[in-house]
Amino acid sequence: MDALLDAETVAVVGCSRTPEKAAHRIPKYLQENGYRIVPVNPSADTILDEPAYDSLTEVPRDITIDVVDVFRPSEAVPGVVDDVLERREVVGDVDGLWLQLGIRNDDAAERAAAAGVAVVQDRCMKVEHERLR
């Protein structure tokens, strides 16, 4: 977990435009604390003054993603892992997968870990950043 907090660029799958939602507040906190945020939300053009992408696989190759932070239901995690693994194969980035508080999918996490991706499940990146940094 501590090593993933050394990331520079965090793609946020499920990043929200709604300021009251955790999927907006937490990426905003991360951005304010030095991380580059890459929002992934097919229904937004920009979030937190950054261009939003329809999917992880559509993020341009010249943007190096260190960690993918997920704000999607647990049942959506296998699809996110598919995108992470495709991106790793094609671009060679994404070292970590962070599933936010309340999000857990052991089978998908095991598949990501077997491919060399560090995985954190059911933890808040903001809380852990505040605790460890």
MORA-V567450 format. One record per helix or strand of 2 or more residues. SS is the DSSP state (H for helix, E for strand). FROM is the first residue (numbers start at 0). LEN is the number of residues. If there is no record, write none. Layout:
# MORA-V567450
ss=SS from=FROM len=LEN
ss=SS from=FROM len=LEN
This chain:
# MORA-V567450
ss=H from=3 len=3
ss=E from=8 len=5
ss=H from=21 len=11
ss=E from=35 len=5
ss=E from=45 len=2
ss=E from=49 len=2
ss=H from=55 len=3
ss=E from=66 len=4
ss=H from=73 len=17
ss=E from=95 len=4
ss=H from=105 len=9
ss=E from=117 len=3
ss=H from=124 len=8
